[in-house]
Structure formats: structure tokens, C-alpha cells
Amino acid sequence: MIDRRTFLYRTGALALGASLTPLLRAQPKTGRLVFGIPAGAIGNELADGALEILSSRFDMDYRLEIVADRNTLEASERVKAAPADGTTLLQVQSSSMVLFPSMYRSLAYDPLKDFTPLALMGDYVYTLTLGPAVPASVTTLEGYLGWVEQNPEFRDIGYSLYGSQGHLAALVLMHSKAYGLMPQAYKAVKAMVADMRNQTLAACIMVAGNNAVLGGNGLRPIAVTGSQRQDIWPDIPTFLEAGLADLNIAGWYGWFAPAGLPAATAQALREKIKGMQATAEFKDLQKRLLLNPVSLEPEQIQERMRQEMSTYGKLMHGYGLKPID
């Protein structure tokens, strides 16, 4: 005979199992994570590390798919057109969601309407980094700008990803301090770092994590964007400290799915991703890549996107920067 306690336990377990079944069935086990940044930057390490944890601990076997042609634009368009079943996800740097609407006259996707937010994977800032072409005695922003005036052949300042916050930071620096600077776009961070090391490029704006992972050997940061100094470089001031309030620029990595993703599938994916983000392995990965943890619900992600779209639109207008076709 089954006593009342046993009966309640078993019926409760059955009810719990029934409530979890839709989520378990909704969870795709295989798929792809599309990313529009060439291999070699921290975004790739972030994706690889996260997918490895999801595969080994959360039964999600997703592969990373790098889009080389047209980079982030093509990646976003592909995911927008993909089936909304959870098998195709998009990793972005925030610029493609919040800055591109101001940088480009028209986009083939709507960041707010064409995607389902899943999670933010970490916030980051940028560094103004000097290479070995600049004498080691140059350690400040004003010192670098003065050195460029004396060495105009090194007026190019590199950045990766046309339309990124790094691009905008270079433009703001140029318009604020030194019209002689010439922002130079690179398709890949590794190519930019190579030019720094072979002394054909003197300086660049790069994501801080790229500086930490790919720097050294004569590459050194002298200023950071954002509102505060970085723990890894306590002696490196912010642009805010140099009086450049408009260079309080930061970005984030995020994971999205196509719009129209069923609610149960979206919830199942978010639960897996939250579990992955809570692991010690992921926290160590964020620390190594200089990514600050961030946890927002889907509605909060979209609200943050709206606010940043407005901020960047005003910044572009304030500096008279025109969108491109």
C-alpha cells in the first residue's frame, strides 16, 4: 500500500516532469552559431569557449560558423533568414545592433524586430594602443598626438570592423583632438596587430581583450574608453580623464536567434546559456578576455539597445558624421 506522503511525492514528481517536458523537447541539441568576425580575435575565443562548455556539460552541440564575406552584415542577414527553430544562433559585437543603424543609411535587417535576444555574453571597452614605431618614451595621449604631428607619415590609426565602436572612437578622437589622424579600417584584428609589429602602423583602437590576448612585444595601451580604469592596467587613464567625455564608449557581445522563435524554445535556450554562464569555466574565460559579466532579461536587452541606438545617433549627429550607403 502507498501512503499519503509517497503518493504526493510521486504525483509531484510526475507533475514536475510534465512541466519540464515541453522545455526539454523544445531544446535543440545541435545547430550553428554564426559570427561575422574573422578568426583570431577574442570574439572567436568567447564563442569557442562557450560552445565547448555547452557541449560538455549541457548537451548542446553547436558549431561556430565564421562569415568572412561582408562580415557582420552578412552574418546578421543569414540568421535573420534562417528558420526560427533554435538551430541557428547569431553572436554579435554590439555595434552591428546599435551603431550600424546610424553608420549605414540602410540595413537589410532591423536589430529590434528581426531577432530574438537570448543573452549578453559580456561587456568590453577599447584601448588606444601604441606599437613599437612610437618611442617608448611616449606614454600619454597628448604625447602620442604631439608625436604624430612631428611624424605625419604615421598619422594612420587602425581599427577593426568598419562601423564598430572602435571606428567611432577613432573618428571622435580625430574630430576632438587631431584632424591629422586618419582612421584606417582592418578586416581582421590579426592583420592590424601584424602591421603594428612590423611598424607600418603606429597606433590603433582595439577591444581591450584583444590587447590583453594579442598585445605585448612592443604593443602598449595608453588610454581606455569607458567610465573607469581597468584592473589589469591600473596606471592607464581613461579618455574621460583626458577630458574626452564622448569617448565613454563600451560594447558587448550578445547571442540572438531569428525573430519568431517559439517561446518554449527561447526559454529552453536561455536556461542552458544561463547555466553555462554560471560555470567557473565561463567566468574564467570572461576574466581572461577582459569581459565584464552582465545579466539582462530579453526586454532589458532590447531596452538597452534602444538607449544605445539613441546615444550613438546623437553622437554621430553631434560630430557631423554622415551615414554611408
Secondary structure as UniProt FT lines:
FT   HELIX           4..26
FT   STRAND          30..35
FT   TURN            39..40
FT   HELIX           42..58
FT   STRAND          61..66
FT   HELIX           71..81
FT   STRAND          88..93
FT   HELIX           95..98
FT   HELIX           100..103
FT   TURN            111..113
FT   STRAND          115..130
FT   TURN            132..133
FT   TURN            136..137
FT   HELIX           141..150
FT   HELIX           152..154
FT   STRAND          156..160
FT   TURN            162..163
FT   HELIX           165..176
FT   TURN            179..180
FT   STRAND          182..186
FT   HELIX           189..197
FT   TURN            198..199
FT   STRAND          203..207
FT   HELIX           208..214
FT   TURN            217..218
FT   STRAND          219..224
FT   TURN            231..232
FT   TURN            234..235
FT   HELIX           240..242
FT   HELIX           245..247
FT   STRAND          250..258
FT   TURN            259..260
FT   HELIX           263..277
FT   HELIX           280..288
FT   TURN            289..290
FT   HELIX           298..318
FT   TURN            319..320
//
